[in-house]
């Protein structure tokens, strides 16, 4: 059974900002590649969200081709993944979600 993914407003904004950055500073093609990498990650979480823990509650999964990581919580009872944030890996680690 696939897991339902709920993307928080913060995570949506993080994705939008990354896409906007790539469009403005690099190219549309790279922005589309970023979105494709995100879609693959999204599909992987639907199938199996049991990735490495960041702390007691949050798990994380890095993008394959881009220096980003997603942070999420898995609710096993409802088979739901709450995707809470998307970070560039060189951002301040104090911004990473905790508990």
N, CA, C and O atoms as CSV, one atom per row, in Angstrom:
chain,resi,resn,atom,element,x,y,z
A,1,UNK,N,N,0.834,-1.185,0.000
A,1,UNK,CA,C,0.000,0.000,0.000
A,1,UNK,C,C,0.880,1.250,0.000
A,1,UNK,O,O,1.838,1.335,0.769
A,2,UNK,N,N,0.566,2.196,-0.838
A,2,UNK,CA,C,1.320,3.444,-0.905
A,2,UNK,C,C,0.970,4.364,0.258
A,2,UNK,O,O,-0.146,4.358,0.778
A,3,UNK,N,N,1.950,5.141,0.636
A,3,UNK,CA,C,1.751,6.137,1.682
A,3,UNK,C,C,1.239,7.427,1.064
A,3,UNK,O,O,1.611,7.788,-0.052
A,4,UNK,N,N,0.379,8.115,1.806
A,4,UNK,CA,C,-0.112,9.414,1.380
A,4,UNK,C,C,0.949,10.444,1.783
A,4,UNK,O,O,1.513,10.359,2.874
A,5,UNK,N,N,1.216,11.407,0.911
A,5,UNK,CA,C,2.195,12.450,1.195
A,5,UNK,C,C,1.463,13.770,1.402
A,5,UNK,O,O,0.666,14.186,0.562
A,6,UNK,N,N,1.735,14.418,2.515
A,6,UNK,CA,C,1.197,15.752,2.769
A,6,UNK,C,C,2.394,16.699,2.835
A,6,UNK,O,O,3.261,16.574,3.701
A,7,UNK,N,N,2.418,17.639,1.909
A,7,UNK,CA,C,3.521,18.596,1.821
A,7,UNK,C,C,3.116,19.867,2.566
A,7,UNK,O,O,2.100,20.486,2.250
A,8,UNK,N,N,3.910,20.241,3.542
A,8,UNK,CA,C,3.608,21.441,4.331
A,8,UNK,C,C,3.773,22.696,3.484
A,8,UNK,O,O,4.468,22.678,2.468
A,9,UNK,N,N,3.135,23.782,3.901
A,9,UNK,CA,C,3.331,25.053,3.191
A,9,UNK,C,C,4.803,25.487,3.168
A,9,UNK,O,O,5.265,26.065,2.184
A,10,UNK,N,N,5.528,25.211,4.240
A,10,UNK,CA,C,6.954,25.564,4.284
A,10,UNK,C,C,7.734,24.780,3.245
A,10,UNK,O,O,8.555,25.347,2.525
A,11,UNK,N,N,7.483,23.475,3.162
A,11,UNK,CA,C,8.181,22.645,2.170
A,11,UNK,C,C,7.829,23.086,0.750
A,11,UNK,O,O,8.696,23.127,-0.123
A,12,UNK,N,N,6.567,23.411,0.522
A,12,UNK,CA,C,6.161,23.908,-0.802
A,12,UNK,C,C,6.903,25.193,-1.151
A,12,UNK,O,O,7.366,25.370,-2.278
A,13,UNK,N,N,7.008,26.078,-0.176
A,13,UNK,CA,C,7.726,27.334,-0.396
A,13,UNK,C,C,9.203,27.064,-0.659
A,13,UNK,O,O,9.805,27.705,-1.520
A,14,UNK,N,N,9.796,26.118,0.077
A,14,UNK,CA,C,11.198,25.760,-0.138
A,14,UNK,C,C,11.426,25.271,-1.566
A,14,UNK,O,O,12.409,25.651,-2.204
A,15,UNK,N,N,10.528,24.438,-2.065
A,15,UNK,CA,C,10.641,23.922,-3.431
A,15,UNK,C,C,10.492,25.064,-4.437
A,15,UNK,O,O,11.277,25.171,-5.380
A,16,UNK,N,N,9.492,25.908,-4.236
A,16,UNK,CA,C,9.274,27.044,-5.145
A,16,UNK,C,C,10.495,27.959,-5.193
A,16,UNK,O,O,10.894,28.412,-6.266
A,17,UNK,N,N,11.084,28.227,-4.038
A,17,UNK,CA,C,12.259,29.094,-3.991
A,17,UNK,C,C,13.446,28.470,-4.715
A,17,UNK,O,O,14.191,29.165,-5.407
A,18,UNK,N,N,13.623,27.168,-4.559
A,18,UNK,CA,C,14.722,26.479,-5.247
A,18,UNK,C,C,14.520,26.528,-6.759
A,18,UNK,O,O,15.464,26.790,-7.505
A,19,UNK,N,N,13.296,26.276,-7.210
A,19,UNK,CA,C,12.998,26.312,-8.649
A,19,UNK,C,C,13.219,27.723,-9.184
A,19,UNK,O,O,13.826,27.904,-10.240
A,20,UNK,N,N,12.734,28.703,-8.464
A,20,UNK,CA,C,12.909,30.097,-8.886
A,20,UNK,C,C,14.394,30.450,-8.981
A,20,UNK,O,O,14.821,31.111,-9.928
A,21,UNK,N,N,15.171,30.009,-8.002
A,21,UNK,CA,C,16.607,30.265,-8.023
A,21,UNK,C,C,17.234,29.665,-9.280
A,21,UNK,O,O,17.972,30.344,-9.994
A,22,UNK,N,N,16.939,28.391,-9.548
A,22,UNK,CA,C,17.533,27.730,-10.715
A,22,UNK,C,C,17.094,28.387,-12.023
A,22,UNK,O,O,17.895,28.498,-12.951
A,23,UNK,N,N,15.846,28.822,-12.110
A,23,UNK,CA,C,15.381,29.500,-13.332
A,23,UNK,C,C,16.130,30.816,-13.527
A,23,UNK,O,O,16.602,31.108,-14.626
A,24,UNK,N,N,16.239,31.608,-12.462
A,24,UNK,CA,C,16.844,32.940,-12.568
A,24,UNK,C,C,18.367,32.915,-12.666
A,24,UNK,O,O,18.954,33.712,-13.399
A,25,UNK,N,N,19.009,32.008,-11.936
A,25,UNK,CA,C,20.470,32.034,-11.840
A,25,UNK,C,C,21.174,31.001,-12.712
A,25,UNK,O,O,22.353,31.161,-13.027
A,26,UNK,N,N,20.461,29.938,-13.109
A,26,UNK,CA,C,21.124,28.885,-13.873
A,26,UNK,C,C,20.412,28.728,-15.211
A,26,UNK,O,O,20.804,29.350,-16.198
A,27,UNK,N,N,19.368,27.901,-15.253
A,27,UNK,CA,C,18.596,27.745,-16.497
A,27,UNK,C,C,17.287,27.032,-16.209
A,27,UNK,O,O,17.120,26.392,-15.171
A,28,UNK,N,N,16.364,27.158,-17.150
A,28,UNK,CA,C,15.083,26.443,-17.030
A,28,UNK,C,C,15.290,24.930,-17.033
A,28,UNK,O,O,14.604,24.197,-16.320
A,29,UNK,N,N,16.224,24.485,-17.826
A,29,UNK,CA,C,16.491,23.046,-17.909
A,29,UNK,C,C,16.931,22.493,-16.547
A,29,UNK,O,O,16.480,21.424,-16.135
A,30,UNK,N,N,17.795,23.207,-15.865
A,30,UNK,CA,C,18.253,22.767,-14.542
A,30,UNK,C,C,17.092,22.807,-13.552
A,30,UNK,O,O,16.969,21.919,-12.708
A,31,UNK,N,N,16.241,23.826,-13.648
A,31,UNK,CA,C,15.060,23.906,-12.781
A,31,UNK,C,C,14.151,22.700,-13.003
A,31,UNK,O,O,13.628,22.127,-12.047
A,32,UNK,N,N,13.963,22.314,-14.270
A,32,UNK,CA,C,13.148,21.126,-14.577
A,32,UNK,C,C,13.812,19.856,-14.064
A,32,UNK,O,O,13.134,18.948,-13.581
A,33,UNK,N,N,15.128,19.789,-14.166
A,33,UNK,CA,C,15.850,18.628,-13.620
A,33,UNK,C,C,15.670,18.544,-12.109
A,33,UNK,O,O,15.519,17.455,-11.555
A,34,UNK,N,N,15.688,19.701,-11.446
A,34,UNK,CA,C,15.453,19.742,-10.002
A,34,UNK,C,C,14.060,19.202,-9.673
A,34,UNK,O,O,13.903,18.385,-8.765
A,35,UNK,N,N,13.056,19.663,-10.415
A,35,UNK,CA,C,11.687,19.188,-10.183
A,35,UNK,C,C,11.557,17.689,-10.440
A,35,UNK,O,O,10.845,16.996,-9.714
A,36,UNK,N,N,12.235,17.190,-11.457
A,36,UNK,CA,C,12.209,15.751,-11.729
A,36,UNK,C,C,12.849,14.966,-10.594
A,36,UNK,O,O,12.352,13.904,-10.219
A,37,UNK,N,N,13.944,15.478,-10.043
A,37,UNK,CA,C,14.588,14.826,-8.908
A,37,UNK,C,C,13.640,14.810,-7.710
A,37,UNK,O,O,13.550,13.807,-7.003
A,38,UNK,N,N,12.931,15.922,-7.480
A,38,UNK,CA,C,11.954,16.005,-6.399
A,38,UNK,C,C,10.814,14.993,-6.609
A,38,UNK,O,O,10.387,14.332,-5.663
A,39,UNK,N,N,10.334,14.880,-7.833
A,39,UNK,CA,C,9.245,13.936,-8.130
A,39,UNK,C,C,9.675,12.495,-7.867
A,39,UNK,O,O,8.883,11.700,-7.359
A,40,UNK,N,N,10.902,12.152,-8.200
A,40,UNK,CA,C,11.411,10.797,-7.934
A,40,UNK,C,C,11.477,10.535,-6.437
A,40,UNK,O,O,11.126,9.454,-5.965
A,41,UNK,N,N,11.932,11.538,-5.699
A,41,UNK,CA,C,11.998,11.417,-4.248
A,41,UNK,C,C,10.602,11.255,-3.654
A,41,UNK,O,O,10.392,10.433,-2.762
A,42,UNK,N,N,9.660,12.033,-4.148
A,42,UNK,CA,C,8.261,11.972,-3.712
A,42,UNK,C,C,7.695,10.571,-3.926
A,42,UNK,O,O,7.058,10.008,-3.036
A,43,UNK,N,N,7.931,10.014,-5.107
A,43,UNK,CA,C,7.446,8.663,-5.417
A,43,UNK,C,C,8.115,7.618,-4.531
A,43,UNK,O,O,7.473,6.657,-4.107
A,44,UNK,N,N,9.394,7.804,-4.255
A,44,UNK,CA,C,10.104,6.864,-3.379
A,44,UNK,C,C,9.503,6.881,-1.976
A,44,UNK,O,O,9.373,5.832,-1.345
A,45,UNK,N,N,9.137,8.067,-1.486
A,45,UNK,CA,C,8.520,8.170,-0.161
A,45,UNK,C,C,7.140,7.528,-0.127
A,45,UNK,O,O,6.737,6.988,0.903
A,46,UNK,N,N,6.411,7.579,-1.238
A,46,UNK,CA,C,5.096,6.934,-1.292
A,46,UNK,C,C,5.225,5.417,-1.134
A,46,UNK,O,O,4.366,4.768,-0.537
A,47,UNK,N,N,6.289,4.875,-1.670
A,47,UNK,CA,C,6.474,3.417,-1.640
A,47,UNK,C,C,7.077,2.958,-0.315
A,47,UNK,O,O,6.609,1.992,0.287
A,48,UNK,N,N,8.130,3.665,0.137
A,48,UNK,CA,C,8.819,3.265,1.360
A,48,UNK,C,C,9.426,4.485,2.033
A,48,UNK,O,O,10.486,4.947,1.608
A,49,UNK,N,N,8.795,5.020,3.063
A,49,UNK,CA,C,9.309,6.228,3.716
A,49,UNK,C,C,10.283,5.972,4.862
A,49,UNK,O,O,10.629,6.904,5.589
A,50,UNK,N,N,10.727,4.748,5.037
A,50,UNK,CA,C,11.552,4.428,6.205
A,50,UNK,C,C,13.032,4.636,5.923
A,50,UNK,O,O,13.789,3.690,5.704
A,51,UNK,N,N,13.419,5.920,5.937
A,51,UNK,CA,C,14.800,6.304,5.722
A,51,UNK,C,C,15.419,6.734,7.039
A,51,UNK,O,O,14.773,6.681,8.086
A,52,UNK,N,N,16.641,7.149,6.982
A,52,UNK,CA,C,17.440,7.478,8.149
A,52,UNK,C,C,16.807,8.577,9.012
A,52,UNK,O,O,16.183,9.510,8.508
A,53,UNK,N,N,16.992,8.430,10.337
A,53,UNK,CA,C,16.495,9.430,11.286
A,53,UNK,C,C,17.467,10.594,11.396
A,53,UNK,O,O,18.685,10.417,11.399
A,54,UNK,N,N,16.891,11.800,11.488
A,54,UNK,CA,C,17.676,12.998,11.796
A,54,UNK,C,C,17.722,13.171,13.316
A,54,UNK,O,O,18.772,13.473,13.884
A,55,UNK,N,N,16.596,12.981,13.951
A,55,UNK,CA,C,16.499,12.984,15.412
A,55,UNK,C,C,15.370,12.023,15.788
A,55,UNK,O,O,15.045,11.127,15.008
A,56,UNK,N,N,14.780,12.189,16.944
A,56,UNK,CA,C,13.769,11.245,17.416
A,56,UNK,C,C,12.548,11.136,16.513
A,56,UNK,O,O,11.974,10.055,16.385
A,57,UNK,N,N,12.142,12.240,15.884
A,57,UNK,CA,C,10.917,12.233,15.092
A,57,UNK,C,C,11.155,12.340,13.592
A,57,UNK,O,O,10.500,11.654,12.807
A,58,UNK,N,N,12.079,13.186,13.195
A,58,UNK,CA,C,12.267,13.478,11.778
A,58,UNK,C,C,13.189,12.495,11.082
A,58,UNK,O,O,14.229,12.099,11.607
A,59,UNK,N,N,12.779,12.121,9.897
A,59,UNK,CA,C,13.623,11.341,9.000
A,59,UNK,C,C,14.061,12.270,7.881
A,59,UNK,O,O,13.485,13.342,7.692
A,60,UNK,N,N,15.079,11.856,7.143
A,60,UNK,CA,C,15.505,12.690,6.023
A,60,UNK,C,C,15.909,11.826,4.841
A,60,UNK,O,O,16.270,10.658,4.985
A,61,UNK,N,N,15.836,12.436,3.678
A,61,UNK,CA,C,16.214,11.773,2.440
A,61,UNK,C,C,16.838,12.812,1.522
A,61,UNK,O,O,16.197,13.808,1.187
A,62,UNK,N,N,18.092,12.588,1.110
A,62,UNK,CA,C,18.722,13.548,0.203
A,62,UNK,C,C,18.244,13.363,-1.239
A,62,UNK,O,O,17.877,12.262,-1.649
A,63,UNK,N,N,18.257,14.447,-1.988
A,63,UNK,CA,C,17.996,14.375,-3.423
A,63,UNK,C,C,19.136,13.589,-4.068
A,63,UNK,O,O,20.245,13.542,-3.535
A,64,UNK,N,N,18.862,12.982,-5.201
A,64,UNK,CA,C,19.897,12.206,-5.896
A,64,UNK,C,C,20.934,13.101,-6.568
A,64,UNK,O,O,22.134,12.847,-6.459
A,65,UNK,N,N,20.477,14.159,-7.272
A,65,UNK,CA,C,21.376,14.948,-8.109
A,65,UNK,C,C,21.604,16.370,-7.617
A,65,UNK,O,O,22.468,17.066,-8.151
A,66,UNK,N,N,20.876,16.809,-6.644
A,66,UNK,CA,C,20.979,18.190,-6.187
A,66,UNK,C,C,21.323,18.220,-4.703
A,66,UNK,O,O,21.011,17.277,-3.977
A,67,UNK,N,N,21.969,19.309,-4.241
A,67,UNK,CA,C,22.395,19.376,-2.836
A,67,UNK,C,C,21.269,19.791,-1.895
A,67,UNK,O,O,21.377,20.781,-1.172
A,68,UNK,N,N,20.194,19.021,-1.917
A,68,UNK,CA,C,19.023,19.277,-1.073
A,68,UNK,C,C,18.664,18.020,-0.311
A,68,UNK,O,O,19.005,16.907,-0.714
A,69,UNK,N,N,17.970,18.216,0.796
A,69,UNK,CA,C,17.492,17.107,1.609
A,69,UNK,C,C,16.073,17.444,2.066
A,69,UNK,O,O,15.768,18.603,2.347
A,70,UNK,N,N,15.207,16.430,2.142
A,70,UNK,CA,C,13.857,16.635,2.661
A,70,UNK,C,C,13.775,16.053,4.067
A,70,UNK,O,O,14.377,15.022,4.370
A,71,UNK,N,N,13.021,16.734,4.911
A,71,UNK,CA,C,12.771,16.262,6.270
A,71,UNK,C,C,11.288,15.933,6.384
A,71,UNK,O,O,10.432,16.689,5.926
A,72,UNK,N,N,11.002,14.791,7.002
A,72,UNK,CA,C,9.622,14.336,7.063
A,72,UNK,C,C,9.384,13.462,8.283
A,72,UNK,O,O,10.318,12.967,8.913
A,73,UNK,N,N,8.105,13.286,8.597
A,73,UNK,CA,C,7.656,12.414,9.686
A,73,UNK,C,C,6.725,11.374,9.071
A,73,UNK,O,O,5.940,11.684,8.176
A,74,UNK,N,N,6.820,10.158,9.552
A,74,UNK,CA,C,5.955,9.079,9.075
A,74,UNK,C,C,4.947,8.736,10.166
A,74,UNK,O,O,5.317,8.449,11.304
A,75,UNK,N,N,3.663,8.769,9.799
A,75,UNK,CA,C,2.608,8.310,10.693
A,75,UNK,C,C,2.207,6.918,10.209
A,75,UNK,O,O,1.502,6.770,9.210
A,76,UNK,N,N,2.667,5.911,10.931
A,76,UNK,CA,C,2.450,4.531,10.506
A,76,UNK,C,C,0.980,4.131,10.542
A,76,UNK,O,O,0.530,3.361,9.693
A,77,UNK,N,N,0.232,4.641,11.508
A,77,UNK,CA,C,-1.173,4.257,11.629
A,77,UNK,C,C,-2.009,4.711,10.441
A,77,UNK,O,O,-2.839,3.958,9.930
A,78,UNK,N,N,-1.783,5.945,10.005
A,78,UNK,CA,C,-2.575,6.467,8.888
A,78,UNK,C,C,-1.878,6.289,7.540
A,78,UNK,O,O,-2.414,6.676,6.502
A,79,UNK,N,N,-0.677,5.699,7.562
A,79,UNK,CA,C,0.112,5.508,6.333
A,79,UNK,C,C,0.291,6.849,5.618
A,79,UNK,O,O,0.047,6.975,4.418
A,80,UNK,N,N,0.729,7.858,6.405
A,80,UNK,CA,C,0.898,9.207,5.876
A,80,UNK,C,C,2.316,9.690,6.151
A,80,UNK,O,O,2.874,9.458,7.223
A,81,UNK,N,N,2.882,10.363,5.161
A,81,UNK,CA,C,4.181,11.011,5.304
A,81,UNK,C,C,3.943,12.510,5.293
A,81,UNK,O,O,3.336,13.049,4.366
A,82,UNK,N,N,4.426,13.179,6.333
A,82,UNK,CA,C,4.306,14.630,6.428
A,82,UNK,C,C,5.654,15.223,6.045
A,82,UNK,O,O,6.603,15.211,6.829
A,83,UNK,N,N,5.717,15.742,4.822
A,83,UNK,CA,C,6.943,16.348,4.309
A,83,UNK,C,C,6.984,17.785,4.828
A,83,UNK,O,O,6.203,18.633,4.397
A,84,UNK,N,N,7.909,18.049,5.761
A,84,UNK,CA,C,7.880,19.320,6.485
A,84,UNK,C,C,8.809,20.392,5.959
A,84,UNK,O,O,8.501,21.577,6.082
A,85,UNK,N,N,9.947,20.013,5.373
A,85,UNK,CA,C,10.894,21.034,4.923
A,85,UNK,C,C,11.837,20.454,3.882
A,85,UNK,O,O,12.078,19.248,3.828
A,86,UNK,N,N,12.365,21.357,3.055
A,86,UNK,CA,C,13.358,21.006,2.045
A,86,UNK,C,C,14.503,22.003,2.208
A,86,UNK,O,O,14.290,23.212,2.124
A,87,UNK,N,N,15.716,21.500,2.441
A,87,UNK,CA,C,16.853,22.371,2.697
A,87,UNK,C,C,17.980,22.124,1.717
A,87,UNK,O,O,18.253,20.993,1.317
A,88,UNK,N,N,18.629,23.220,1.341
A,88,UNK,CA,C,19.897,23.125,0.636
A,88,UNK,C,C,20.906,22.676,1.680
A,88,UNK,O,O,20.892,23.190,2.799
A,89,UNK,N,N,21.769,21.747,1.355
A,89,UNK,CA,C,22.641,21.154,2.360
A,89,UNK,C,C,23.691,22.107,2.910
A,89,UNK,O,O,24.329,21.798,3.916
A,90,UNK,N,N,23.887,23.265,2.271
A,90,UNK,CA,C,24.847,24.217,2.834
A,90,UNK,C,C,24.163,25.286,3.687
A,90,UNK,O,O,24.818,26.223,4.144
A,91,UNK,N,N,22.855,25.155,3.905
A,91,UNK,CA,C,22.168,26.101,4.780
A,91,UNK,C,C,22.549,25.851,6.229
A,91,UNK,O,O,23.079,24.795,6.575
A,92,UNK,N,N,22.277,26.817,7.049
A,92,UNK,CA,C,22.567,26.746,8.470
A,92,UNK,C,C,21.857,25.540,9.096
A,92,UNK,O,O,20.629,25.464,9.053
A,93,UNK,N,N,22.608,24.598,9.676
A,93,UNK,CA,C,21.972,23.410,10.262
A,93,UNK,C,C,21.043,23.722,11.425
A,93,UNK,O,O,20.200,22.895,11.772
A,94,UNK,N,N,21.176,24.896,12.037
A,94,UNK,CA,C,20.273,25.264,13.123
A,94,UNK,C,C,18.848,25.465,12.619
A,94,UNK,O,O,17.906,25.463,13.411
A,95,UNK,N,N,18.683,25.640,11.300
A,95,UNK,CA,C,17.347,25.801,10.715
A,95,UNK,C,C,16.663,24.445,10.533
A,95,UNK,O,O,15.451,24.402,10.323
A,96,UNK,N,N,17.407,23.340,10.607
A,96,UNK,CA,C,16.827,22.021,10.412
A,96,UNK,C,C,15.762,21.773,11.464
A,96,UNK,O,O,15.921,22.182,12.614
A,97,UNK,N,N,14.682,21.109,11.088
A,97,UNK,CA,C,13.618,20.860,12.056
A,97,UNK,C,C,14.064,19.914,13.164
A,97,UNK,O,O,14.838,18.985,12.934
A,98,UNK,N,N,13.566,20.164,14.353
A,98,UNK,CA,C,13.780,19.257,15.479
A,98,UNK,C,C,12.449,19.068,16.179
A,98,UNK,O,O,11.624,19.979,16.250
A,99,UNK,N,N,12.270,17.915,16.672
A,99,UNK,CA,C,11.058,17.532,17.390
A,99,UNK,C,C,9.910,18.330,16.962
A,99,UNK,O,O,8.803,18.140,17.466
